[in-house]
Amino acid sequence: MIKGHVDPNFSKVASLFEKLIPQRNPGGAALCVYHCGKPVVDIWAGTKNKVGDAFDENTLALSFSTTKGIASTVLHILADRGLIDYDAPIATYWREFGQAGKHDITVRHLLCHESGMYDIHSLLDHSSQMHNWDTVIKKIEVSRPAHKPGVRNGYHGLTYGYLVGELIQRVTGKSFAQVLKEELADPLELDGLFVGVPNEELYRRADLISHIIPEKTVSKASKFNAAKSLNLKSIILKQVIAGAIRLTGANPNDIRAGLLPKGMSTFDFNSVATAQSCMPSMNGMFTARSLAAVYSMLANQGVANGHRFMSESTIRKAATIQNIRRDSVVPIPMRWRLGYHRVFTTGPKTPHAFGHFGYGGSGAWCDPSRQLAVAMTVNSGLGTPFGDSRLARVNGVVIRAAEKLAHNKSTVLGYN
């Protein structure tokens, strides 16, 4: 049973959301929608762990690559103040980065995934090193890009957060977590926007339970037997990779390089160490309400809570498509903006929308032309590196409800 608030004009959104909640297995979700600067949907349902504790309005959910959109938004706030120039070399701000042929890589190259710095598989000796910021940064500084900047785009699935995060730290002299708090969470009065969860907030975490497999499925597929006790993220990613290679003829080495560090099958996404590390590519712990509030600010031309976070000009720059090529790592055209990608939906087209989705089903985005912002957090389900069909279906229903409301208002006012 869903709880929360729904504007009657968006009742179909709530009806669909309720159908997406697991009925026989653990798992929960939260969904928040802003329209014209106001929350019109703020709902949640299901369970946040295997023992059945309720997924409630305060639950923080691991949101994987949805985190990249938040990290990018922080960078745009700093760029708007003149602290970062999109077309300046990263080495301008981070001197050590300029080693090993990286002196020409610009901030823009990084934000639209054209820097060639996506190879996490070669970069780290083991996935456990992702917990250690200084280790990753030092390895990045001495590493070489996979290709010249700007010649192609390859999704920086795990390196992106360290690159953007260190750039933010260099220009501010503060930790990424502190900048996130000061520039977004506090001024927006958010209840859950963490990349590195404080001790006092750990009790709010939902467990990632996407690795739970129905017993009858296991009994019919012996290949899963040994994997039941492991985190299956790497196994599912390998399946996604195999499918992508068959469908597109993509280079398996590029896909593995961007998405699979060594030892990923043993990486524990539910550990306290993972929750409290700073990994701005993948370990953001968010409420849907907080994510939607950030994107509502972007949809409202940079203004929220009586505070201007950035100019309309900066948002236009951030939302402008930078490339339409097929991506090397996720072999479909992502239409990369500056730190954001296209919005996947069923039905209505979204040429002006942008955001970032995450593995397992989470995602957040906005459409300034529709004054719309949407965010969903989940803790169960399997999918691609950019979510699954659940969020796309929700997006379609949300957009149709917003368009119907806009049409009805224009009719009442005599515009039709």
Secondary structure, DSSP 8 states (H G I E B T S, - for coil): --EEEE-GGGHHHHHHHHHHS-SSS--EEEEEEEETTEEEEEEEEEBSSTT--B--TT-BEE-BTHHHHHHHHHHHHHHHTTS--TTSBGGGT-GGGGTTTTTT-BHHHHHTT-SS---HHHH-SSGGGGG-HHHHHHHHHH---SS-TTS-----TTTHHHHHHHHHHHHHSS-HHHHHIIIIITTTT-S-EESS--GGGGGGB----TT---HHHHHH-GGGGGGTTS--HHHHHHHHHHHHHHHH---HHHHHHHH--TTGGG--TTSHHHHHS--TTTB-EE-HHHHHHHHHHHHTTTEETTEE-S-HHHHHHHHS----SB-SSS-SB----SS-B----SSS--TT-EEEE-TTS-EEEEEGGGTEEEEEEESS---BTTB-HHHHHHHHHHHHHHHHHHHHHHHHTT--
